[in-house]
Amino acid sequence: MKPFLKVMALFVLPSIVLMSGTVRALANPAEAPNQNTQADNLETGDSLNQWMKARRLMEQRAIRRHHEALFENPQDPFQGKKDAQLTLAYFFDYNCAFCKRQDAVLQRIIQRFPQVRVVYKDMPILADSSFEAAELALAVYRQTPEHYSEFHRRLMAKPGAHTSRSIQATLNAEKLDSGVLKKAMGPDVIRHLYQNLGLAEALGIGGTPTLVFPDQVAIGFKDEQALTDLIQTHLQGLGGHEKTSG
């Protein structure tokens, strides 16, 4: 079975089954109880708040439990200073349209905030070419880490979905030898990708893009202002300065 199909079977499909149950419950009013009274609504609101607090606590515990794998894996590509005050783990797919937008925002954020480091966590769940691109990107990082950032940006800059041809064109544009790189695409790289997927599952991440802070999972695309606000809040919590470089 191809790696992508294994991902679909082991990771994506269980999430779809769980989500479909929720959608059915929301889409069938006949299955819901009668209209709530004001007291019922207040009780429901309190329950929802309690549920959200409990979920946030579970989320924070999961992040603490997997802190080293999320933020300190030496095999993960990253941008920013190694000793940055705040590190984010970024789960993405090279075929994800919102990831392409998020990536551009992150490039600007890294320039503006020298206190921030971004660790790249490939999460190839959308297509065979997602897995192919992720394997090659990690191979580039292992063989010639100085070429990773530009190779990553070129992959992200392509509109629409990748094909093997477009991935090869990106390698050619960076003058990278696919033969040499493919020798680095062994079991360790595959294991690395599955570890990323396991981390995503442990944190309840079902899609891309997702940014993981040291105490929060931020699911979905965040524009520059929203991400700036999140970063400034976390830097303040760490007792850091909010100054940017531009």
C-alpha positions in Angstrom: 0.0 0.0 0.0 1.3 3.5 -0.8 2.3 5.7 2.1 -0.5 8.2 1.3 -3.1 5.5 1.4 -1.8 4.2 4.7 -2.2 7.8 6.0 -5.8 7.9 4.8 -6.6 4.6 6.4 -4.9 5.2 9.8 -5.3 8.9 10.3 -7.9 10.7 8.1 -10.7 8.2 7.9 -11.3 7.9 11.7 -11.5 11.7 11.9 -14.1 11.7 9.1 -16.2 9.0 10.9 -16.1 11.0 14.1 -17.0 14.3 12.3 -19.8 12.7 10.3 -21.5 11.7 13.5 -21.4 15.3 14.8 -22.7 16.6 11.4 -25.6 14.2 11.5 -26.6 15.3 15.0 -26.5 18.9 13.9 -28.3 18.4 10.6 -31.3 16.5 12.0 -33.4 18.8 14.3 -35.9 16.0 14.8 -33.2 14.1 16.8 -32.7 17.1 19.0 -34.7 17.8 22.2 -37.6 20.3 22.2 -36.9 24.1 22.3 -34.9 25.1 25.4 -36.2 27.4 28.0 -34.1 30.4 29.2 -32.9 28.4 32.2 -32.0 25.5 29.9 -30.0 27.9 27.7 -28.1 29.2 30.6 -27.3 25.7 31.8 -26.2 24.8 28.3 -24.0 27.8 28.2 -22.4 26.9 31.5 -21.8 23.3 30.3 -20.3 24.6 27.1 -17.9 26.9 29.0 -16.9 24.0 31.3 -16.4 21.7 28.2 -14.2 24.4 26.6 -12.1 24.8 29.7 -11.7 21.0 30.1 -10.7 20.8 26.4 -8.1 23.5 26.8 -6.6 21.8 29.8 -6.4 18.5 27.9 -4.8 20.4 25.0 -2.2 22.0 27.3 -1.4 18.7 28.9 -0.9 17.0 25.5 1.4 19.8 24.4 3.5 19.5 27.6 3.6 15.7 27.2 4.9 16.0 23.7 6.9 19.2 24.1 10.2 17.8 23.1 8.9 16.1 20.0 6.9 19.2 19.0 9.6 21.9 19.5 13.0 20.3 20.0 13.4 17.5 17.4 16.8 18.1 15.8 15.5 16.5 12.6 12.8 19.1 12.1 13.5 22.0 9.7 13.0 25.4 11.2 13.4 29.1 10.7 14.5 31.7 13.2 17.1 31.6 16.0 17.7 28.3 17.8 17.5 30.2 21.1 14.4 32.1 20.2 12.1 33.0 23.1 8.9 31.6 21.5 8.8 28.5 19.3 5.8 27.5 17.2 5.2 24.1 15.6 3.6 24.5 12.1 1.7 21.5 10.7 1.2 21.9 6.9 0.7 20.1 3.6 2.3 21.3 0.4 -1.0 20.9 -1.5 -3.0 22.9 1.1 -4.2 26.2 -0.4 -4.6 27.8 3.1 -1.1 26.6 4.0 0.3 28.4 1.0 -1.3 31.6 2.4 -0.2 30.8 5.9 3.4 30.2 4.8 3.6 33.7 3.3 2.3 35.2 6.6 4.8 33.2 8.6 7.7 34.5 6.5 6.7 38.0 7.3 6.2 37.2 11.0 9.7 35.6 11.3 11.2 38.8 9.8 9.2 41.0 12.2 9.7 39.0 15.4 13.3 37.9 16.0 12.1 36.3 19.2 10.1 33.7 17.3 11.2 30.5 15.7 9.0 28.3 13.5 9.5 24.5 13.4 8.1 22.9 10.2 6.0 19.7 10.7 5.0 18.1 7.4 1.5 16.6 7.6 1.0 15.1 4.1 -2.7 14.1 4.1 -4.1 15.5 0.9 -2.6 13.5 -1.9 0.2 11.2 -3.0 2.1 14.3 -4.2 1.9 15.7 -0.7 3.8 12.7 0.6 6.3 12.9 -2.3 7.0 16.6 -1.7 7.3 16.1 2.1 9.8 13.3 1.6 12.0 15.3 -0.7 11.8 18.4 1.4 13.0 16.5 4.5 15.7 14.9 2.3 16.9 18.3 1.2 17.0 19.4 4.9 19.1 16.4 5.8 21.5 16.6 2.8 21.8 20.4 2.3 19.9 22.3 5.1 21.0 25.6 3.6 18.8 24.9 0.6 15.7 23.9 2.6 14.1 27.3 3.0 14.2 28.2 -0.6 13.0 24.8 -1.7 10.2 24.9 0.7 9.1 28.4 -0.5 9.2 27.3 -4.1 7.0 24.3 -3.3 4.6 26.5 -1.4 4.6 29.2 -4.2 3.0 26.9 -6.8 -0.7 27.6 -7.2 -2.9 24.5 -7.1 -1.9 20.9 -6.4 1.6 19.5 -7.1 2.4 16.6 -9.4 5.6 14.6 -9.6 6.6 16.8 -12.6 6.1 20.1 -10.6 8.1 18.7 -7.7 10.9 17.7 -10.1 10.8 21.2 -11.6 11.3 22.7 -8.2 14.3 20.5 -7.6 15.7 21.6 -11.0 15.1 25.2 -10.2 17.2 24.8 -7.0 19.8 22.8 -8.9 19.3 19.8 -6.5 20.2 16.3 -7.6 17.1 14.1 -7.2 19.2 11.0 -7.4 21.3 12.0 -4.4 18.2 13.1 -2.5 16.3 9.9 -3.1 19.0 8.0 -1.4 18.2 10.0 1.7 14.5 9.2 1.5 14.8 6.0 3.5 12.9 4.5 6.5 14.1 7.4 8.7 12.3 10.0 6.6 9.1 7.9 6.4 9.3 7.3 10.2 9.7 11.1 10.7 6.5 11.8 8.7 4.5 9.2 10.6 5.7 10.7 13.9 4.4 14.0 12.7 1.0 12.4 12.0 1.0 10.7 15.4 1.7 14.1 17.1 -1.2 15.6 15.2 -3.5 12.9 16.3 -2.3 13.2 19.9 -3.1 16.9 19.8 -6.5 16.5 18.1 -5.3 18.2 14.9 -7.4 17.0 11.9 -6.3 19.4 9.2 -3.8 22.0 8.0 -2.7 24.6 8.6 -2.3 24.4 12.3 0.1 26.3 14.6 1.0 24.9 18.0 2.1 27.3 20.7 3.6 26.1 24.0 0.2 26.2 25.6 -2.3 26.4 22.7 -3.3 24.8 19.4 -4.4 27.3 16.8 -6.3 25.4 14.1 -6.9 27.0 10.7 -5.5 29.9 8.7 -4.5 33.0 10.7 -4.0 36.3 8.9 -1.1 38.5 9.9 -3.0 40.6 12.4 -4.5 37.6 14.2 -1.1 35.9 14.3 0.6 39.0 15.5 -1.9 39.3 18.3 -1.4 35.7 19.4 2.4 36.1 19.3 2.4 39.3 21.3 0.1 37.8 23.9 2.4 34.8 24.3 5.5 37.0 24.4 3.9 39.1 27.1 3.1 35.9 29.0 6.7 34.9 28.8 7.9 38.3 30.1 9.4 39.2 26.7 9.4 42.3 24.7 6.9 42.9 21.9 9.3 44.9 19.7 9.5 43.9 16.1 12.2 44.5 13.5 10.0 46.6 11.2 
